[in-house]
């Protein structure tokens, strides 16, 4: 039986007998995963993300123009949903319809 086909228990036994063998791969080991290891992997993945720095600048108001614009857009959506009685679907459809309407208006205006 090759080293790859051995179970982790067998690999440990061959190591204790004095034979030179590789450590079992992490995928071969079975056992409980600690919450701390999951948190460390998550934290390192978040720190490597290209969105971490820009989103941190917006949330911590280091860029007041972008933060204020995002805050105003959020408040407008909240106002239109609660007071204006629009649905979220309607607001997103209007939002997606806006570029088409602008490009149509520009096309008509430039070809007249």
Gaussian input, Z-matrix of N, CA and C with variables (Angstrom, degrees):
# hf/3-21g

backbone

0 1
 N
 C     1     B1
 C     2     B2     1     A1
 N     3     B3     2     A2     1     D1
 C     4     B4     3     A3     2     D2
 C     5     B5     4     A4     3     D3
 N     6     B6     5     A5     4     D4
 C     7     B7     6     A6     5     D5
 C     8     B8     7     A7     6     D6
 N     9     B9     8     A8     7     D7
 C    10    B10     9     A9     8     D8
 C    11    B11    10    A10     9     D9
 N    12    B12    11    A11    10    D10
 C    13    B13    12    A12    11    D11
 C    14    B14    13    A13    12    D12
 N    15    B15    14    A14    13    D13
 C    16    B16    15    A15    14    D14
 C    17    B17    16    A16    15    D15
 N    18    B18    17    A17    16    D16
 C    19    B19    18    A18    17    D17
 C    20    B20    19    A19    18    D18
 N    21    B21    20    A20    19    D19
 C    22    B22    21    A21    20    D20
 C    23    B23    22    A22    21    D21
 N    24    B24    23    A23    22    D22
 C    25    B25    24    A24    23    D23
 C    26    B26    25    A25    24    D24
 N    27    B27    26    A26    25    D25
 C    28    B28    27    A27    26    D26
 C    29    B29    28    A28    27    D27
 N    30    B30    29    A29    28    D28
 C    31    B31    30    A30    29    D29
 C    32    B32    31    A31    30    D30
 N    33    B33    32    A32    31    D31
 C    34    B34    33    A33    32    D32
 C    35    B35    34    A34    33    D33
 N    36    B36    35    A35    34    D34
 C    37    B37    36    A36    35    D35
 C    38    B38    37    A37    36    D36
 N    39    B39    38    A38    37    D37
 C    40    B40    39    A39    38    D38
 C    41    B41    40    A40    39    D39
 N    42    B42    41    A41    40    D40
 C    43    B43    42    A42    41    D41
 C    44    B44    43    A43    42    D42
 N    45    B45    44    A44    43    D43
 C    46    B46    45    A45    44    D44
 C    47    B47    46    A46    45    D45
 N    48    B48    47    A47    46    D46
 C    49    B49    48    A48    47    D47
 C    50    B50    49    A49    48    D48
 N    51    B51    50    A50    49    D49
 C    52    B52    51    A51    50    D50
 C    53    B53    52    A52    51    D51
 N    54    B54    53    A53    52    D52
 C    55    B55    54    A54    53    D53
 C    56    B56    55    A55    54    D54
 N    57    B57    56    A56    55    D55
 C    58    B58    57    A57    56    D56
 C    59    B59    58    A58    57    D57
 N    60    B60    59    A59    58    D58
 C    61    B61    60    A60    59    D59
 C    62    B62    61    A61    60    D60
 N    63    B63    62    A62    61    D61
 C    64    B64    63    A63    62    D62
 C    65    B65    64    A64    63    D63
 N    66    B66    65    A65    64    D64
 C    67    B67    66    A66    65    D65
 C    68    B68    67    A67    66    D66
 N    69    B69    68    A68    67    D67
 C    70    B70    69    A69    68    D68
 C    71    B71    70    A70    69    D69
 N    72    B72    71    A71    70    D70
 C    73    B73    72    A72    71    D71
 C    74    B74    73    A73    72    D72
 N    75    B75    74    A74    73    D73
 C    76    B76    75    A75    74    D74
 C    77    B77    76    A76    75    D75
 N    78    B78    77    A77    76    D76
 C    79    B79    78    A78    77    D77
 C    80    B80    79    A79    78    D78
 N    81    B81    80    A80    79    D79
 C    82    B82    81    A81    80    D80
 C    83    B83    82    A82    81    D81
 N    84    B84    83    A83    82    D82
 C    85    B85    84    A84    83    D83
 C    86    B86    85    A85    84    D84
 N    87    B87    86    A86    85    D85
 C    88    B88    87    A87    86    D86
 C    89    B89    88    A88    87    D87
 N    90    B90    89    A89    88    D88
 C    91    B91    90    A90    89    D89
 C    92    B92    91    A91    90    D90
 N    93    B93    92    A92    91    D91
 C    94    B94    93    A93    92    D92
 C    95    B95    94    A94    93    D93
 N    96    B96    95    A95    94    D94
 C    97    B97    96    A96    95    D95
 C    98    B98    97    A97    96    D96
 N    99    B99    98    A98    97    D97
 C   100   B100    99    A99    98    D98
 C   101   B101   100   A100    99    D99
 N   102   B102   101   A101   100   D100
 C   103   B103   102   A102   101   D101
 C   104   B104   103   A103   102   D102
 N   105   B105   104   A104   103   D103
 C   106   B106   105   A105   104   D104
 C   107   B107   106   A106   105   D105
 N   108   B108   107   A107   106   D106
 C   109   B109   108   A108   107   D107
 C   110   B110   109   A109   108   D108
 N   111   B111   110   A110   109   D109
 C   112   B112   111   A111   110   D110
 C   113   B113   112   A112   111   D111
 N   114   B114   113   A113   112   D112
 C   115   B115   114   A114   113   D113
 C   116   B116   115   A115   114   D114
 N   117   B117   116   A116   115   D115
 C   118   B118   117   A117   116   D116
 C   119   B119   118   A118   117   D117
 N   120   B120   119   A119   118   D118
 C   121   B121   120   A120   119   D119
 C   122   B122   121   A121   120   D120
 N   123   B123   122   A122   121   D121
 C   124   B124   123   A123   122   D122
 C   125   B125   124   A124   123   D123
 N   126   B126   125   A125   124   D124
 C   127   B127   126   A126   125   D125
 C   128   B128   127   A127   126   D126
 N   129   B129   128   A128   127   D127
 C   130   B130   129   A129   128   D128
 C   131   B131   130   A130   129   D129
 N   132   B132   131   A131   130   D130
 C   133   B133   132   A132   131   D131
 C   134   B134   133   A133   132   D132
 N   135   B135   134   A134   133   D133
 C   136   B136   135   A135   134   D134
 C   137   B137   136   A136   135   D135
 N   138   B138   137   A137   136   D136
 C   139   B139   138   A138   137   D137
 C   140   B140   139   A139   138   D138
 N   141   B141   140   A140   139   D139
 C   142   B142   141   A141   140   D140
 C   143   B143   142   A142   141   D141
 N   144   B144   143   A143   142   D142
 C   145   B145   144   A144   143   D143
 C   146   B146   145   A145   144   D144
 N   147   B147   146   A146   145   D145
 C   148   B148   147   A147   146   D146
 C   149   B149   148   A148   147   D147
 N   150   B150   149   A149   148   D148
 C   151   B151   150   A150   149   D149
 C   152   B152   151   A151   150   D150
 N   153   B153   152   A152   151   D151
 C   154   B154   153   A153   152   D152
 C   155   B155   154   A154   153   D153
 N   156   B156   155   A155   154   D154
 C   157   B157   156   A156   155   D155
 C   158   B158   157   A157   156   D156
 N   159   B159   158   A158   157   D157
 C   160   B160   159   A159   158   D158
 C   161   B161   160   A160   159   D159
 N   162   B162   161   A161   160   D160
 C   163   B163   162   A162   161   D161
 C   164   B164   163   A163   162   D162
 N   165   B165   164   A164   163   D163
 C   166   B166   165   A165   164   D164
 C   167   B167   166   A166   165   D165
 N   168   B168   167   A167   166   D166
 C   169   B169   168   A168   167   D167
 C   170   B170   169   A169   168   D168
 N   171   B171   170   A170   169   D169
 C   172   B172   171   A171   170   D170
 C   173   B173   172   A172   171   D171
 N   174   B174   173   A173   172   D172
 C   175   B175   174   A174   173   D173
 C   176   B176   175   A175   174   D174
 N   177   B177   176   A176   175   D175
 C   178   B178   177   A177   176   D176
 C   179   B179   178   A178   177   D177
 N   180   B180   179   A179   178   D178
 C   181   B181   180   A180   179   D179
 C   182   B182   181   A181   180   D180
 N   183   B183   182   A182   181   D181
 C   184   B184   183   A183   182   D182
 C   185   B185   184   A184   183   D183
 N   186   B186   185   A185   184   D184
 C   187   B187   186   A186   185   D185
 C   188   B188   187   A187   186   D186
 N   189   B189   188   A188   187   D187
 C   190   B190   189   A189   188   D188
 C   191   B191   190   A190   189   D189
 N   192   B192   191   A191   190   D190
 C   193   B193   192   A192   191   D191
 C   194   B194   193   A193   192   D192
 N   195   B195   194   A194   193   D193
 C   196   B196   195   A195   194   D194
 C   197   B197   196   A196   195   D195
 N   198   B198   197   A197   196   D196
 C   199   B199   198   A198   197   D197
 C   200   B200   199   A199   198   D198
 N   201   B201   200   A200   199   D199
 C   202   B202   201   A201   200   D200
 C   203   B203   202   A202   201   D201
 N   204   B204   203   A203   202   D202
 C   205   B205   204   A204   203   D203
 C   206   B206   205   A205   204   D204
 N   207   B207   206   A206   205   D205
 C   208   B208   207   A207   206   D206
 C   209   B209   208   A208   207   D207
 N   210   B210   209   A209   208   D208
 C   211   B211   210   A210   209   D209
 C   212   B212   211   A211   210   D210
 N   213   B213   212   A212   211   D211
 C   214   B214   213   A213   212   D212
 C   215   B215   214   A214   213   D213
 N   216   B216   215   A215   214   D214
 C   217   B217   216   A216   215   D215
 C   218   B218   217   A217   216   D216
 N   219   B219   218   A218   217   D217
 C   220   B220   219   A219   218   D218
 C   221   B221   220   A220   219   D219
 N   222   B222   221   A221   220   D220
 C   223   B223   222   A222   221   D221
 C   224   B224   223   A223   222   D222
 N   225   B225   224   A224   223   D223
 C   226   B226   225   A225   224   D224
 C   227   B227   226   A226   225   D225
 N   228   B228   227   A227   226   D226
 C   229   B229   228   A228   227   D227
 C   230   B230   229   A229   228   D228
 N   231   B231   230   A230   229   D229
 C   232   B232   231   A231   230   D230
 C   233   B233   232   A232   231   D231
 N   234   B234   233   A233   232   D232
 C   235   B235   234   A234   233   D233
 C   236   B236   235   A235   234   D234
 N   237   B237   236   A236   235   D235
 C   238   B238   237   A237   236   D236
 C   239   B239   238   A238   237   D237
 N   240   B240   239   A239   238   D238
 C   241   B241   240   A240   239   D239
 C   242   B242   241   A241   240   D240
 N   243   B243   242   A242   241   D241
 C   244   B244   243   A243   242   D242
 C   245   B245   244   A244   243   D243
 N   246   B246   245   A245   244   D244
 C   247   B247   246   A246   245   D245
 C   248   B248   247   A247   246   D246
 N   249   B249   248   A248   247   D247
 C   250   B250   249   A249   248   D248
 C   251   B251   250   A250   249   D249
 N   252   B252   251   A251   250   D250
 C   253   B253   252   A252   251   D251
 C   254   B254   253   A253   252   D252
 N   255   B255   254   A254   253   D253
 C   256   B256   255   A255   254   D254
 C   257   B257   256   A256   255   D255
 N   258   B258   257   A257   256   D256
 C   259   B259   258   A258   257   D257
 C   260   B260   259   A259   258   D258
 N   261   B261   260   A260   259   D259
 C   262   B262   261   A261   260   D260
 C   263   B263   262   A262   261   D261
 N   264   B264   263   A263   262   D262
 C   265   B265   264   A264   263   D263
 C   266   B266   265   A265   264   D264
 N   267   B267   266   A266   265   D265
 C   268   B268   267   A267   266   D266
 C   269   B269   268   A268   267   D267
 N   270   B270   269   A269   268   D268
 C   271   B271   270   A270   269   D269
 C   272   B272   271   A271   270   D270
 N   273   B273   272   A272   271   D271
 C   274   B274   273   A273   272   D272
 C   275   B275   274   A274   273   D273
 N   276   B276   275   A275   274   D274
 C   277   B277   276   A276   275   D275
 C   278   B278   277   A277   276   D276
 N   279   B279   278   A278   277   D277
 C   280   B280   279   A279   278   D278
 C   281   B281   280   A280   279   D279
 N   282   B282   281   A281   280   D280
 C   283   B283   282   A282   281   D281
 C   284   B284   283   A283   282   D282
 N   285   B285   284   A284   283   D283
 C   286   B286   285   A285   284   D284
 C   287   B287   286   A286   285   D285
 N   288   B288   287   A287   286   D286
 C   289   B289   288   A288   287   D287
 C   290   B290   289   A289   288   D288
 N   291   B291   290   A290   289   D289
 C   292   B292   291   A291   290   D290
 C   293   B293   292   A292   291   D291
 N   294   B294   293   A293   292   D292
 C   295   B295   294   A294   293   D293
 C   296   B296   295   A295   294   D294
 N   297   B297   296   A296   295   D295
 C   298   B298   297   A297   296   D296
 C   299   B299   298   A298   297   D297
 N   300   B300   299   A299   298   D298
 C   301   B301   300   A300   299   D299
 C   302   B302   301   A301   300   D300
 N   303   B303   302   A302   301   D301
 C   304   B304   303   A303   302   D302
 C   305   B305   304   A304   303   D303
 N   306   B306   305   A305   304   D304
 C   307   B307   306   A306   305   D305
 C   308   B308   307   A307   306   D306
 N   309   B309   308   A308   307   D307
 C   310   B310   309   A309   308   D308
 C   311   B311   310   A310   309   D309
 N   312   B312   311   A311   310   D310
 C   313   B313   312   A312   311   D311
 C   314   B314   313   A313   312   D312
 N   315   B315   314   A314   313   D313
 C   316   B316   315   A315   314   D314
 C   317   B317   316   A316   315   D315
 N   318   B318   317   A317   316   D316
 C   319   B319   318   A318   317   D317
 C   320   B320   319   A319   318   D318
 N   321   B321   320   A320   319   D319
 C   322   B322   321   A321   320   D320
 C   323   B323   322   A322   321   D321
 N   324   B324   323   A323   322   D322
 C   325   B325   324   A324   323   D323
 C   326   B326   325   A325   324   D324
 N   327   B327   326   A326   325   D325
 C   328   B328   327   A327   326   D326
 C   329   B329   328   A328   327   D327
 N   330   B330   329   A329   328   D328
 C   331   B331   330   A330   329   D329
 C   332   B332   331   A331   330   D330
 N   333   B333   332   A332   331   D331
 C   334   B334   333   A333   332   D332
 C   335   B335   334   A334   333   D333

   B1=1.4522
   B2=1.5309
   B3=1.3313
   B4=1.4585
   B5=1.5223
   B6=1.3277
   B7=1.4615
   B8=1.5199
   B9=1.3409
   B10=1.4579
   B11=1.5208
   B12=1.3249
   B13=1.4505
   B14=1.5229
   B15=1.3259
   B16=1.4651
   B17=1.5165
   B18=1.2868
   B19=1.4519
   B20=1.5262
   B21=1.3322
   B22=1.4665
   B23=1.5299
   B24=1.3292
   B25=1.4636
   B26=1.5217
   B27=1.3476
   B28=1.4566
   B29=1.5165
   B30=1.3459
   B31=1.4594
   B32=1.5147
   B33=1.3419
   B34=1.4589
   B35=1.5321
   B36=1.3292
   B37=1.4506
   B38=1.5172
   B39=1.3384
   B40=1.4576
   B41=1.5234
   B42=1.3256
   B43=1.4501
   B44=1.5279
   B45=1.3050
   B46=1.4614
   B47=1.5131
   B48=1.3319
   B49=1.4616
   B50=1.5186
   B51=1.3165
   B52=1.4474
   B53=1.5127
   B54=1.3089
   B55=1.4442
   B56=1.5197
   B57=1.3031
   B58=1.4548
   B59=1.5260
   B60=1.2989
   B61=1.4593
   B62=1.5154
   B63=1.3245
   B64=1.4639
   B65=1.5150
   B66=1.3197
   B67=1.4618
   B68=1.5254
   B69=1.3126
   B70=1.4653
   B71=1.5222
   B72=1.3063
   B73=1.4553
   B74=1.5214
   B75=1.3356
   B76=1.4660
   B77=1.5260
   B78=1.3373
   B79=1.4555
   B80=1.5208
   B81=1.3387
   B82=1.4575
   B83=1.5235
   B84=1.3222
   B85=1.4602
   B86=1.5168
   B87=1.2958
   B88=1.4542
   B89=1.5187
   B90=1.3182
   B91=1.4509
   B92=1.5041
   B93=1.3042
   B94=1.4641
   B95=1.5233
   B96=1.3039
   B97=1.4485
   B98=1.5138
   B99=1.3176
   B100=1.4519
   B101=1.5253
   B102=1.2883
   B103=1.4569
   B104=1.5256
   B105=1.3120
   B106=1.4606
   B107=1.5254
   B108=1.3384
   B109=1.4636
   B110=1.5229
   B111=1.3170
   B112=1.4651
   B113=1.5289
   B114=1.3368
   B115=1.4608
   B116=1.5285
   B117=1.3179
   B118=1.4687
   B119=1.5197
   B120=1.3402
   B121=1.4578
   B122=1.5262
   B123=1.3242
   B124=1.4631
   B125=1.5282
   B126=1.3179
   B127=1.4617
   B128=1.5253
   B129=1.3288
   B130=1.4659
   B131=1.5262
   B132=1.3328
   B133=1.4612
   B134=1.5262
   B135=1.3164
   B136=1.4677
   B137=1.5238
   B138=1.3256
   B139=1.4647
   B140=1.5248
   B141=1.3321
   B142=1.4576
   B143=1.5220
   B144=1.3207
   B145=1.4606
   B146=1.5288
   B147=1.3435
   B148=1.4720
   B149=1.5290
   B150=1.3274
   B151=1.4616
   B152=1.5302
   B153=1.3153
   B154=1.4567
   B155=1.5254
   B156=1.3186
   B157=1.4616
   B158=1.5347
   B159=1.3574
   B160=1.4741
   B161=1.5275
   B162=1.3190
   B163=1.4682
   B164=1.5243
   B165=1.3225
   B166=1.4604
   B167=1.5336
   B168=1.3386
   B169=1.4702
   B170=1.5222
   B171=1.3263
   B172=1.4641
   B173=1.5283
   B174=1.3320
   B175=1.4626
   B176=1.5282
   B177=1.3290
   B178=1.4644
   B179=1.5256
   B180=1.3143
   B181=1.4619
   B182=1.5260
   B183=1.3332
   B184=1.4729
   B185=1.5237
   B186=1.3226
   B187=1.4660
   B188=1.5316
   B189=1.3367
   B190=1.4621
   B191=1.5238
   B192=1.3289
   B193=1.4616
   B194=1.5273
   B195=1.3216
   B196=1.4693
   B197=1.5225
   B198=1.3259
   B199=1.4604
   B200=1.5232
   B201=1.3368
   B202=1.4589
   B203=1.5145
   B204=1.3372
   B205=1.4601
   B206=1.5246
   B207=1.3123
   B208=1.4618
   B209=1.5325
   B210=1.3210
   B211=1.4666
   B212=1.5299
   B213=1.3373
   B214=1.4653
   B215=1.5289
   B216=1.3180
   B217=1.4664
   B218=1.5244
   B219=1.3270
   B220=1.4612
   B221=1.5236
   B222=1.3249
   B223=1.4681
   B224=1.5272
   B225=1.3377
   B226=1.4567
   B227=1.5329
   B228=1.3434
   B229=1.4591
   B230=1.5251
   B231=1.3181
   B232=1.4616
   B233=1.5243
   B234=1.3319
   B235=1.4620
   B236=1.5322
   B237=1.3578
   B238=1.4647
   B239=1.5263
   B240=1.3119
   B241=1.4652
   B242=1.5268
   B243=1.3286
   B244=1.4649
   B245=1.5274
   B246=1.3080
   B247=1.4634
   B248=1.5341
   B249=1.3204
   B250=1.4606
   B251=1.5093
   B252=1.3022
   B253=1.4709
   B254=1.5216
   B255=1.3387
   B256=1.4628
   B257=1.5231
   B258=1.3197
   B259=1.4622
   B260=1.5328
   B261=1.2978
   B262=1.4630
   B263=1.5231
   B264=1.3268
   B265=1.4656
   B266=1.5260
   B267=1.3192
   B268=1.4672
   B269=1.5218
   B270=1.3166
   B271=1.4682
   B272=1.5245
   B273=1.3277
   B274=1.4640
   B275=1.5263
   B276=1.3187
   B277=1.4652
   B278=1.5233
   B279=1.3336
   B280=1.4639
   B281=1.5296
   B282=1.3082
   B283=1.4621
   B284=1.5295
   B285=1.3342
   B286=1.4599
   B287=1.5327
   B288=1.3085
   B289=1.4579
   B290=1.5288
   B291=1.3126
   B292=1.4628
   B293=1.5337
   B294=1.3534
   B295=1.4774
   B296=1.5234
   B297=1.3310
   B298=1.4646
   B299=1.5162
   B300=1.3206
   B301=1.4618
   B302=1.5284
   B303=1.3233
   B304=1.4719
   B305=1.5241
   B306=1.3148
   B307=1.4749
   B308=1.5223
   B309=1.3212
   B310=1.4667
   B311=1.5228
   B312=1.3265
   B313=1.4662
   B314=1.5290
   B315=1.3072
   B316=1.4664
   B317=1.5252
   B318=1.3219
   B319=1.4498
   B320=1.5320
   B321=1.3081
   B322=1.4692
   B323=1.5222
   B324=1.3281
   B325=1.4595
   B326=1.5224
   B327=1.3266
   B328=1.4673
   B329=1.5195
   B330=1.3110
   B331=1.4686
   B332=1.5167
   B333=1.3039
   B334=1.4648
   B335=1.4863
   A1=107.42
   A2=117.33
   A3=120.69
   A4=110.27
   A5=115.04
   A6=120.89
   A7=111.41
   A8=117.35
   A9=121.42
   A10=110.84
   A11=117.41
   A12=121.71
   A13=113.17
   A14=118.22
   A15=120.59
   A16=111.27
   A17=115.72
   A18=122.05
   A19=108.60
   A20=118.27
   A21=120.17
   A22=112.95
   A23=117.33
   A24=119.53
   A25=110.82
   A26=116.46
   A27=120.46
   A28=111.14
   A29=116.95
   A30=119.87
   A31=109.72
   A32=116.71
   A33=119.97
   A34=110.55
   A35=118.25
   A36=121.81
   A37=110.61
   A38=118.14
   A39=119.84
   A40=110.26
   A41=117.49
   A42=119.56
   A43=110.41
   A44=117.30
   A45=119.46
   A46=111.66
   A47=118.71
   A48=121.75
   A49=111.16
   A50=118.22
   A51=120.86
   A52=113.42
   A53=119.01
   A54=121.20
   A55=109.40
   A56=116.69
   A57=120.83
   A58=107.66
   A59=115.97
   A60=120.38
   A61=109.04
   A62=114.94
   A63=120.11
   A64=110.05
   A65=114.29
   A66=119.43
   A67=108.45
   A68=117.57
   A69=118.89
   A70=110.23
   A71=115.10
   A72=119.06
   A73=109.74
   A74=117.60
   A75=119.52
   A76=112.59
   A77=117.05
   A78=119.41
   A79=111.14
   A80=116.67
   A81=120.03
   A82=111.41
   A83=117.14
   A84=118.57
   A85=109.50
   A86=114.21
   A87=120.19
   A88=107.81
   A89=115.90
   A90=119.16
   A91=110.20
   A92=116.21
   A93=118.62
   A94=110.88
   A95=115.18
   A96=121.63
   A97=107.40
   A98=116.07
   A99=118.47
   A100=110.79
   A101=115.50
   A102=121.77
   A103=110.64
   A104=116.30
   A105=120.25
   A106=111.03
   A107=117.53
   A108=119.59
   A109=111.19
   A110=116.99
   A111=120.26
   A112=109.75
   A113=116.77
   A114=121.16
   A115=110.72
   A116=118.18
   A117=121.46
   A118=110.24
   A119=117.79
   A120=120.90
   A121=111.03
   A122=117.36
   A123=121.35
   A124=110.78
   A125=116.19
   A126=120.91
   A127=111.32
   A128=117.24
   A129=119.59
   A130=110.91
   A131=117.67
   A132=120.19
   A133=110.81
   A134=117.48
   A135=121.01
   A136=110.20
   A137=117.60
   A138=120.66
   A139=111.88
   A140=117.66
   A141=121.07
   A142=112.24
   A143=118.02
   A144=121.65
   A145=110.57
   A146=116.67
   A147=118.91
   A148=112.95
   A149=117.91
   A150=121.03
   A151=112.66
   A152=118.19
   A153=121.22
   A154=112.14
   A155=117.60
   A156=120.24
   A157=112.50
   A158=119.33
   A159=117.66
   A160=113.36
   A161=117.43
   A162=118.39
   A163=110.93
   A164=117.53
   A165=120.54
   A166=110.74
   A167=116.27
   A168=119.79
   A169=111.06
   A170=117.25
   A171=120.30
   A172=110.58
   A173=116.99
   A174=120.05
   A175=113.10
   A176=117.24
   A177=120.60
   A178=112.77
   A179=117.84
   A180=125.20
   A181=112.89
   A182=117.01
   A183=119.69
   A184=110.34
   A185=116.36
   A186=122.62
   A187=106.90
   A188=117.81
   A189=120.45
   A190=114.46
   A191=118.69
   A192=120.32
   A193=110.00
   A194=116.48
   A195=120.04
   A196=111.57
   A197=116.31
   A198=119.65
   A199=111.02
   A200=116.80
   A201=120.80
   A202=112.17
   A203=116.60
   A204=120.33
   A205=110.85
   A206=117.07
   A207=120.95
   A208=110.68
   A209=116.81
   A210=121.13
   A211=110.96
   A212=116.80
   A213=120.65
   A214=111.06
   A215=117.49
   A216=120.50
   A217=110.37
   A218=117.15
   A219=120.75
   A220=111.91
   A221=116.28
   A222=119.71
   A223=111.84
   A224=117.37
   A225=120.66
   A226=110.56
   A227=116.85
   A228=119.99
   A229=110.76
   A230=116.88
   A231=120.38
   A232=111.07
   A233=116.49
   A234=121.29
   A235=111.38
   A236=116.09
   A237=119.12
   A238=111.98
   A239=117.74
   A240=120.31
   A241=110.39
   A242=117.96
   A243=120.35
   A244=112.59
   A245=118.19
   A246=122.03
   A247=111.22
   A248=116.59
   A249=120.33
   A250=114.11
   A251=118.15
   A252=124.11
   A253=112.84
   A254=116.53
   A255=120.79
   A256=108.67
   A257=115.94
   A258=118.88
   A259=108.69
   A260=115.82
   A261=120.60
   A262=110.04
   A263=116.77
   A264=121.15
   A265=110.22
   A266=117.03
   A267=121.05
   A268=110.90
   A269=117.17
   A270=119.89
   A271=111.45
   A272=117.42
   A273=119.34
   A274=111.60
   A275=117.56
   A276=119.35
   A277=111.00
   A278=117.66
   A279=120.13
   A280=110.86
   A281=116.20
   A282=120.60
   A283=110.96
   A284=117.32
   A285=120.82
   A286=111.62
   A287=117.35
   A288=121.81
   A289=111.69
   A290=117.59
   A291=122.43
   A292=113.04
   A293=121.22
   A294=119.35
   A295=113.02
   A296=117.74
   A297=119.83
   A298=110.86
   A299=117.49
   A300=121.15
   A301=111.28
   A302=116.54
   A303=120.23
   A304=110.40
   A305=117.83
   A306=119.76
   A307=110.78
   A308=117.90
   A309=120.63
   A310=110.59
   A311=117.20
   A312=120.89
   A313=110.61
   A314=117.58
   A315=120.72
   A316=110.98
   A317=117.93
   A318=121.52
   A319=110.45
   A320=116.92
   A321=120.81
   A322=109.95
   A323=118.07
   A324=121.75
   A325=111.75
   A326=118.16
   A327=120.78
   A328=112.85
   A329=119.01
   A330=121.73
   A331=113.07
   A332=118.44
   A333=120.31
   A334=110.31
   D1=128.10
   D2=-178.40
   D3=-75.04
   D4=169.90
   D5=-178.40
   D6=-64.59
   D7=-33.13
   D8=-178.74
   D9=-69.38
   D10=-35.36
   D11=-176.39
   D12=-80.87
   D13=-12.77
   D14=-177.05
   D15=-74.41
   D16=148.76
   D17=175.06
   D18=-77.63
   D19=159.25
   D20=-179.33
   D21=-57.16
   D22=-34.96
   D23=179.69
   D24=-65.10
   D25=-38.47
   D26=179.63
   D27=-69.00
   D28=-35.09
   D29=178.91
   D30=-65.65
   D31=-40.97
   D32=177.87
   D33=-63.32
   D34=-38.70
   D35=179.72
   D36=-64.33
   D37=-41.63
   D38=-179.55
   D39=-68.11
   D40=-30.87
   D41=178.67
   D42=-71.94
   D43=-34.84
   D44=-179.43
   D45=-74.38
   D46=-23.62
   D47=178.57
   D48=-78.15
   D49=-6.94
   D50=177.61
   D51=99.03
   D52=-0.06
   D53=177.35
   D54=-75.59
   D55=147.76
   D56=177.30
   D57=-85.78
   D58=120.57
   D59=177.96
   D60=-147.15
   D61=163.52
   D62=-179.42
   D63=-80.24
   D64=159.11
   D65=175.54
   D66=-72.75
   D67=151.34
   D68=177.70
   D69=-66.68
   D70=147.24
   D71=179.61
   D72=-68.65
   D73=154.72
   D74=179.50
   D75=-60.48
   D76=-28.36
   D77=179.00
   D78=-70.79
   D79=-24.37
   D80=-177.83
   D81=-81.17
   D82=-23.58
   D83=-179.07
   D84=-80.38
   D85=136.19
   D86=-179.23
   D87=-118.77
   D88=132.96
   D89=179.41
   D90=170.98
   D91=176.95
   D92=-179.16
   D93=-68.78
   D94=141.94
   D95=177.36
   D96=-97.62
   D97=129.92
   D98=-177.18
   D99=-78.16
   D100=149.65
   D101=178.73
   D102=-65.69
   D103=-31.42
   D104=179.94
   D105=-65.89
   D106=-41.12
   D107=179.72
   D108=-67.38
   D109=-36.02
   D110=177.13
   D111=-65.30
   D112=-42.64
   D113=179.87
   D114=-64.16
   D115=-39.59
   D116=179.90
   D117=-64.79
   D118=-43.55
   D119=178.20
   D120=-64.49
   D121=-41.23
   D122=179.14
   D123=-64.15
   D124=-44.63
   D125=-178.60
   D126=-63.47
   D127=-41.33
   D128=179.32
   D129=-68.32
   D130=-35.50
   D131=177.75
   D132=-67.22
   D133=-39.52
   D134=179.11
   D135=-67.01
   D136=-40.42
   D137=-179.60
   D138=-66.89
   D139=-28.58
   D140=179.50
   D141=-82.76
   D142=-12.33
   D143=-176.77
   D144=-67.47
   D145=139.55
   D146=178.34
   D147=-72.83
   D148=-10.05
   D149=-178.71
   D150=-92.43
   D151=-6.33
   D152=-175.01
   D153=-65.41
   D154=-49.44
   D155=-176.09
   D156=-67.39
   D157=-48.96
   D158=179.49
   D159=-62.86
   D160=-39.42
   D161=-179.90
   D162=-69.47
   D163=-33.53
   D164=176.81
   D165=-66.34
   D166=-38.95
   D167=178.64
   D168=-64.73
   D169=-37.83
   D170=179.99
   D171=-71.86
   D172=-46.07
   D173=-176.80
   D174=-68.01
   D175=-30.92
   D176=-179.99
   D177=-94.84
   D178=10.73
   D179=176.59
   D180=56.30
   D181=36.49
   D182=174.13
   D183=-78.69
   D184=-23.81
   D185=174.25
   D186=-115.49
   D187=89.39
   D188=-171.94
   D189=-63.26
   D190=-29.11
   D191=-178.64
   D192=-67.80
   D193=-50.90
   D194=179.25
   D195=-65.20
   D196=-42.19
   D197=-179.54
   D198=-63.36
   D199=-43.31
   D200=178.90
   D201=-65.60
   D202=-39.81
   D203=178.21
   D204=-64.13
   D205=-44.47
   D206=178.66
   D207=-64.63
   D208=-39.85
   D209=177.57
   D210=-63.55
   D211=-42.32
   D212=179.95
   D213=-66.79
   D214=-41.20
   D215=178.11
   D216=-64.04
   D217=-42.25
   D218=177.63
   D219=-62.33
   D220=-42.50
   D221=178.00
   D222=-66.72
   D223=-37.47
   D224=177.46
   D225=-62.87
   D226=-45.37
   D227=177.71
   D228=-61.59
   D229=-43.04
   D230=179.00
   D231=-61.89
   D232=-44.35
   D233=179.58
   D234=-62.64
   D235=-45.25
   D236=-178.15
   D237=-67.81
   D238=-31.38
   D239=179.23
   D240=-75.28
   D241=-44.27
   D242=-175.23
   D243=-82.17
   D244=-53.18
   D245=-175.14
   D246=-86.89
   D247=-41.90
   D248=-176.62
   D249=-78.65
   D250=-10.18
   D251=178.37
   D252=60.51
   D253=31.68
   D254=172.55
   D255=-86.82
   D256=153.45
   D257=173.98
   D258=-93.17
   D259=162.96
   D260=179.30
   D261=-63.62
   D262=-38.49
   D263=179.13
   D264=-62.26
   D265=-44.09
   D266=179.69
   D267=-62.36
   D268=-43.39
   D269=-179.43
   D270=-64.36
   D271=-41.11
   D272=179.10
   D273=-69.79
   D274=-35.34
   D275=176.21
   D276=-65.60
   D277=-41.38
   D278=174.86
   D279=-62.49
   D280=-38.99
   D281=179.78
   D282=-64.10
   D283=-40.17
   D284=179.60
   D285=-77.61
   D286=-23.98
   D287=178.77
   D288=-78.13
   D289=-25.96
   D290=-176.70
   D291=-57.71
   D292=-50.23
   D293=179.10
   D294=-61.75
   D295=-36.05
   D296=178.14
   D297=-65.37
   D298=-41.51
   D299=179.37
   D300=-66.14
   D301=-40.28
   D302=179.53
   D303=-66.75
   D304=-44.18
   D305=-179.97
   D306=-66.40
   D307=-37.23
   D308=176.25
   D309=-63.82
   D310=-43.46
   D311=-179.78
   D312=-64.92
   D313=-41.07
   D314=178.67
   D315=-66.80
   D316=-39.69
   D317=179.39
   D318=-63.93
   D319=-44.89
   D320=179.04
   D321=-66.18
   D322=-42.06
   D323=-177.84
   D324=-66.65
   D325=-35.93
   D326=-177.67
   D327=-79.98
   D328=-21.48
   D329=-178.47
   D330=-101.23
   D331=9.18
   D332=179.45
   D333=-90.18

